[in-house]
Amino acid sequence: MARMRRKFTIIFLIWLVGISDCLDVDDVSDIKTAKKSELISLKTFEVPAGVTLELTNLLPGTVVEFDGILTFGYCEWTGPLIKISGVNVSVVGKPGNLINCEGERWWDGLGTNGGKFKPKFFEMTLNDSTVTGLNVKNSPAHVFSIRDCSNVNVTHVKIDNSEGDVKGGHNTDGFDVNSQNVRISNCWVHNQDDCLAINMGSDVVFEDTVCIGGHGISIGSIGFRPNNIVERVTVKHCEVINSTNGIRIKTKTNATGWVNDVTYEDVLLKNVSQYGILIHGNYQNRVGNMKEDPTPGVPITNLKVSNVRGTVDPMGTNVYVALANASNWTWTNIEVSGGSMESTCQGIPIEVNTEICRQK
């Protein structure tokens, strides 16, 4: 009997230790203590104005749960509203979670180009980690900044900035990627800028995602950073709906860098207003930015475009290519139609059938 009691005592103590490893967070002041735990559960509370919800240097193996409604106080600043870093971290949105940034308080139609200072939303620097199930509403500006990450999977994330269409949302990029070995899948994005923008990095997969209302699925802009190399990127099984552009690659005039081994496969375009396929080497980051001649400093090589199809508005352009350095492209089954503005194939490699520039 005594031996049985000792076994029960040991089991009970282990159970208590397990319980102590979970910490509920109901106030931003709890974060410092919570970071000592391997299970952090964020409940319903407001982060004070001008304060970052800082979940940095988490213990390896930490699980962060968003299990409530998270809001933020208002002030003009650059953010980010949330910052997270660590190794082998799991960020999980529980059923019913909502991160409501109330970005309409900052929106003025100017984005990060002027007007009010607007905070970026969520900056992550993670390795061997996952982010899944988050529901985000009305980010003031850029939504997810995936910076200096490696081996990260982002899945089933919903970004709903749809109110920004009529309330002045701008520069609300869905996913800005500057990392290696990143997979983004099964997401839903309604915003007012690039759904995906890869500015530098390698081995990125973007798949099974719906992009609504923004500027399309982009590589670039390339040329604004010390490292301007993007390689081994695959975009597949995606939809781009009611957006300015469908798929695009944009490199800065007079910059140096390299875009290599990019694949767009099985992408459906619906009601694209300006450009179905847009690839240009004369980006200037300003209105009217495609009037200058393209420059050769950022070659685009080994570009594969397959089974990209859909519709462009009558006042739009189906295909626009303006490059000075491109080679070894493979384009097959391109069916982009509806645009009445003249398509351009300046600098397109000889192996690509320029008939795509005459589709109506």
Buried (B, 14 or more C-beta within 10 A) or exposed (E): EEEEEEEEEEEEEEEEEEEEBBBBBEEBEBBEEBBEBBBBBBBEBBBEEEBBBBBBEBBEEBBBBBBBBBBBEEBBBEBBBBBBBBBBBBBBBEEEBBBBBBBBBBBEEBBBEEBBBBBBBBBBBBBBBBBBBBBBBBBBBBBBBBBEBBBBBBBBBBBBBBBBBEBBBBBBBBBBBBBBBBBBBBBBBBBBBBBBBBBBBBBBBBBBBBBBBBBBBBBBBBBBBEEBBBBBBBBBBBBBBBBBBBBBBBBBBEBBBBBBBBBBBBBBBBBBBBBBBBBBBBBBEEEEBBEBEBBBBBBBBBBBBBBBBBBBBEEBBBBBBBBBBBEBBEBEEBBBEBBEBEBBBBBBBEEBEEEBBEBE
